């Protein structure tokens, strides 16, 4: 591959488009029972099988790589700040770049910067480059790139990009390379991890990236209520009932007051989770749990919910 010409083309495209906010709020999480039939099948990655896609549900702070409609692996992520929200749309991953350059977008936060200018080429050796070891462009200047650290996970931290821990990003990149059978030898990837020389692999065809904003999801027989991180007024009684009904869950024994208490528990970095059988029996509040949105943690009781039981 003539990486120098590819490199210049990508720089040109990213510099032109900058960052543009695109809204598409109608699609549901790829993990919804309505799409999976109530069971998410998992699989080990099959090398040379190019049928892959990436999905992201923003309120869940979760990114998933799928192959042939089965889950290969899920990763925790950080997303855009409230004032710089992540795009909610269908996007396309066009390349994988190890030791990437950064092209600051034409945006107000760049205009306020005293260290970089829009359209400037910031090399991977430059300490001003915030992208880390890998970036995956997904169109219009938006990127999946390395996080600063664990604190980014489950947080609003970026200017519209998706942040991923370095080890997870390496894993995702190498899985895409293997699935697509790309001519990127493991030795070159290993070298890119050690040095700061840019390595670019084009994705042709592109890898679909579907980004959704679904705060209320029935998944694997459980109702999940995620925090409405962008304050879009998605968590309300009507939307909870709609999700339950369209997922064939009987909500007749669930009162509006109970739903409001469940919604109130899904705040900050916590989500409310309850098995749908408890929803149908009218015991959703007392049987539900409040757990971290990101990370493996022991489920904890919600004191606010507990105090209100009667």
C-alpha positions in Angstrom: 0.0 0.0 0.0 1.1 3.5 -0.7 0.5 4.8 2.9 1.8 8.3 2.1 -0.9 9.0 -0.4 -3.6 7.4 1.8 -2.3 9.5 4.7 -2.6 12.8 2.7 -6.1 11.9 1.5 -7.4 11.2 5.0 -5.9 14.4 6.3 -7.6 16.4 3.5 -11.0 14.8 4.1 -10.9 15.3 7.9 -9.8 18.9 7.6 -12.7 19.7 5.2 -15.5 18.1 7.2 -14.4 19.1 10.7 -17.1 18.3 13.3 -20.8 18.3 12.4 -23.6 17.2 14.7 -26.0 14.9 13.1 -29.2 13.7 14.9 -31.0 10.5 14.4 -32.9 9.5 17.5 -35.4 7.0 16.2 -33.4 3.7 16.2 -33.2 1.4 19.2 -30.2 -0.3 20.9 -28.9 -3.3 19.0 -29.2 -5.2 22.2 -32.9 -4.8 22.5 -35.0 -8.0 22.7 -37.0 -6.7 19.8 -34.0 -7.0 17.6 -32.3 -10.1 19.2 -35.4 -12.2 19.9 -34.6 -12.0 23.6 -31.2 -13.7 23.4 -27.9 -12.2 22.4 -25.8 -14.9 20.8 -22.1 -14.7 21.4 -19.2 -15.9 19.3 -15.5 -16.0 19.0 -14.2 -13.9 16.1 -13.8 -15.9 12.9 -10.8 -14.8 10.9 -11.7 -13.9 7.3 -15.4 -13.4 7.9 -15.9 -9.8 6.8 -19.6 -9.4 8.1 -18.8 -7.2 11.0 -20.3 -4.0 12.5 -20.0 -1.8 15.5 -22.8 -0.5 17.6 -22.8 2.1 20.4 -25.6 2.9 22.8 -24.6 6.3 24.3 -26.5 6.2 27.7 -25.2 2.6 28.3 -21.6 3.8 27.6 -21.2 0.5 25.7 -19.6 -0.3 22.3 -20.1 -3.8 20.8 -18.4 -5.5 17.9 -20.7 -7.9 16.0 -20.0 -10.6 13.5 -22.8 -12.3 11.5 -25.3 -10.7 14.0 -23.5 -12.3 17.0 -21.7 -10.4 19.8 -17.9 -10.8 19.6 -17.0 -8.4 22.4 -18.3 -5.3 24.2 -16.2 -2.5 25.5 -16.9 0.4 28.0 -16.5 3.8 26.5 -16.5 7.5 27.3 -18.6 9.9 25.1 -19.1 13.6 24.3 -19.6 16.3 26.8 -23.1 17.7 27.3 -22.1 20.8 25.3 -20.3 18.6 22.6 -22.6 15.5 22.4 -21.6 12.5 20.4 -23.4 12.1 17.0 -26.5 9.9 17.1 -26.5 8.4 13.6 -25.4 5.7 11.3 -21.7 6.2 10.7 -18.9 4.3 8.8 -15.4 3.4 10.0 -13.2 4.1 7.1 -9.7 3.2 8.4 -7.6 2.2 11.4 -4.6 4.3 12.2 -1.9 3.5 14.7 0.1 6.4 15.9 -2.4 8.8 14.3 -2.1 12.4 13.4 -4.7 14.8 14.8 -6.4 17.4 12.7 -8.0 19.9 15.1 -11.6 20.5 13.8 -13.1 23.9 13.0 -14.9 24.2 16.3 -15.4 26.9 19.0 -13.4 24.8 21.5 -10.4 24.8 19.1 -10.8 28.5 18.5 -10.4 29.1 22.3 -7.3 26.9 22.4 -3.9 28.7 22.7 -1.9 25.6 21.6 -3.5 24.4 18.3 -5.3 25.8 15.3 -8.1 24.3 13.2 -6.7 22.3 10.3 -3.2 22.0 11.7 -1.5 18.7 11.3 -0.5 17.5 14.8 1.9 14.6 14.5 1.9 11.5 16.8 5.2 12.6 18.2 3.7 16.0 19.3 2.7 16.1 23.0 -0.4 18.2 21.9 -1.8 15.2 20.1 -4.6 13.8 22.4 -5.5 10.7 20.3 -3.2 8.2 21.8 -2.0 5.1 19.9 -5.1 4.4 17.7 -7.9 6.3 16.0 -10.7 4.9 13.9 -12.3 7.7 11.9 -16.1 7.4 11.6 -16.9 10.4 9.4 -17.2 14.2 9.5 -14.2 14.5 11.7 -15.5 12.2 14.5 -13.3 9.5 15.8 -13.1 6.4 18.0 -9.8 6.9 19.8 -7.8 6.2 22.9 -9.0 7.4 26.3 -6.9 9.3 28.8 -7.6 6.7 31.5 -10.2 4.6 33.3 -11.9 7.8 34.6 -13.1 8.4 31.0 -15.2 5.3 31.1 -18.9 5.9 31.7 -18.3 9.7 31.6 -19.0 12.7 29.4 -15.4 13.6 28.5 -14.9 14.3 24.8 -15.7 16.8 22.1 -18.0 14.4 20.3 -15.7 11.4 19.9 -15.8 8.0 21.4 -13.0 7.2 23.9 -11.8 3.7 24.5 -9.1 2.2 26.8 -5.9 1.5 24.9 -6.0 -2.3 25.5 -9.6 -2.4 24.3 -8.8 -0.3 21.3 -5.9 -2.5 20.3 -8.2 -5.5 20.7 -10.9 -4.0 18.5 -8.5 -2.9 15.8 -6.9 -6.3 15.6 -10.2 -8.1 15.5 -11.3 -5.9 12.6 -8.0 -6.6 10.8 -8.5 -10.3 11.3 -12.1 -10.4 10.2 -11.4 -8.4 7.1 -8.2 -10.3 6.3 -6.4 -7.0 5.9 -2.8 -7.0 4.7 -1.4 -5.6 7.9 1.1 -8.1 9.3 1.1 -8.7 13.1 4.8 -7.6 13.1 3.9 -4.2 11.8 1.1 -3.7 14.4 3.5 -4.8 17.1 6.1 -2.3 15.8 3.5 0.5 15.8 2.7 -0.2 19.4 6.4 0.2 20.3 7.2 3.3 18.1 5.4 6.4 16.9 5.4 5.7 13.2 2.0 6.0 11.6 0.5 2.9 10.2 -2.8 3.1 8.3 -5.2 0.3 7.2 -8.1 1.3 4.9 -11.4 -0.4 5.5 -13.0 -1.2 2.1 -15.8 -1.7 2.4 -16.3 0.5 5.4 -17.4 -1.0 8.7 -20.9 0.2 9.7 -21.1 2.0 13.0 -24.5 2.5 14.5 -24.8 5.0 17.3 -28.1 5.1 19.3 -29.5 7.0 22.2 -31.7 4.4 24.0 -32.2 5.1 27.7 -34.9 2.4 28.1 -34.0 -1.1 26.9 -35.6 -4.5 27.5 -32.5 -6.8 27.0 -32.3 -10.5 27.8 -35.5 -10.4 29.8 -34.5 -7.4 31.9 -35.7 -3.8 31.8 -32.7 -1.4 31.9 -33.2 2.3 32.6 -30.1 4.2 31.8 -29.4 7.8 32.9 -30.6 10.4 30.4 -27.0 11.8 30.1 -27.9 14.5 27.6 -31.0 15.6 29.4 -33.2 14.9 26.4 -36.3 14.0 28.5 -36.3 10.4 27.3 -36.9 8.9 30.7 -40.6 9.3 31.4 -43.5 7.1 32.3 -44.9 7.0 28.7 -41.6 5.8 27.2 -41.1 3.1 29.9 -44.6 1.8 29.2 -44.0 2.0 25.4 -40.8 -0.1 25.7 -42.5 -2.7 27.9 -45.5 -3.0 25.7 -43.6 -3.2 22.4 -41.4 -5.9 24.1 -44.5 -7.9 25.0 -44.1 -7.2 28.7 -47.4 -6.8 30.6 -47.2 -3.6 32.6 -50.8 -3.6 34.0 -49.5 -4.1 37.6 -46.9 -1.4 37.4 -48.1 2.0 38.7 -47.0 5.4 37.4 -45.5 6.1 40.8 -43.4 2.9 40.7 -42.1 3.9 37.3 -41.1 7.4 38.5 -39.2 5.8 41.4 -37.4 3.5 39.0 -36.5 6.4 36.7 -35.3 8.5 39.7 -32.9 5.7 40.6 -31.2 5.9 37.1 -29.0 9.0 37.7 -25.3 9.9 37.4 -23.4 6.8 36.5 -26.1 4.3 37.8 -28.8 2.4 35.9 -31.9 0.7 37.2 -32.3 -3.0 36.3 -35.1 -5.4 36.9 -36.2 -8.7 35.4 -39.4 -8.3 33.4 -41.1 -11.1 35.3 -41.0 -8.8 38.4 -42.5 -6.0 36.3 -45.4 -8.3 35.4 -45.9 -9.3 39.0 -46.0 -5.7 40.2 -42.8 -6.0 42.2 -40.5 -4.1 40.0 -39.3 -1.5 42.5 -38.5 -3.9 45.4 -36.9 -6.5 43.1 -34.9 -4.1 41.0 -31.3 -3.1 41.5 -29.2 0.0 41.0 -25.8 -0.9 39.5 -23.0 1.1 37.8 -23.5 1.7 34.1 -19.9 0.8 33.4 -17.7 -1.9 35.1 -18.3 -5.1 36.9 -19.5 -4.4 40.3 -21.7 -6.0 43.0 -25.3 -4.8 42.6 -26.2 -2.3 45.3 -29.5 -1.4 46.8 -30.9 2.1 46.2 -31.5 3.7 49.5 -33.9 6.2 48.0 -36.0 3.4 46.6 -35.8 1.3 49.7 -37.0 4.2 52.0 -40.1 4.7 49.8 -41.3 1.1 49.9 -44.6 0.7 51.4 
